[in-house]
Amino acid sequence: MDCPDILDFEASGFGYHSYPIEVGYSLGCGERFCMLIRPEQSWVYWDESAEEVHGISRELLQRSGLDVVQVCAALNQRLGRRTLYSDAWVVDKAWLNKLFAAAGMQPSFQLSAIENIQTECQYLMWDKVRNHMLSESKVERHRASSDAEFIQKVYAQTQTLCLGVHNTGTG
């Protein structure tokens, strides 16, 4: 079963003024990678409740984050011309745009909504399956690459369940 390539961001908050602080991906049910992003000087918005979710402090970003040019160059080199998918495309695309604009670069890859590759069956059961898998999950970190891998697992589970529905329905 093929797993889509997934990209995910962690951010400084949930609103318009938020910015990306970590980017991660999981490729085709295999390679995982993530990078912390050192905020640009103009990126000042910080939401404490977002920090509680992802556990990434501003101090960690200053100490261990890469600058935006390094992050964008690494993403372009590693991802090439792939199409990656997001389960939160509206915000992830905005953060991707903000990241690459700050670096003065363009992504070599595309980011698309996961809904573009889901069947109707997958779309209809997505939230229920995701919530069930979250409740059963032992994942302790809410971070970009582990979230990307989790999205792949939800995709695969919905695909399997939908195949079972179609196979049972055809008698």
Secondary structure, DSSP 8 states (H G I E B T S, - for coil): -----EEEEEES-SSTT--EEEEEEE-TTS-EEEEEB---TT-----HHHHHHH---HHHHHHH-B-HHHHHHHHHHHHTT-EEEETTHHHHHHHHHHHHHHHT---SSEEEEGGGT--HHHHHHHHHHHHHHHHH-------HHHHHHHHHHHHHHHHHHHHHHHHHHT-
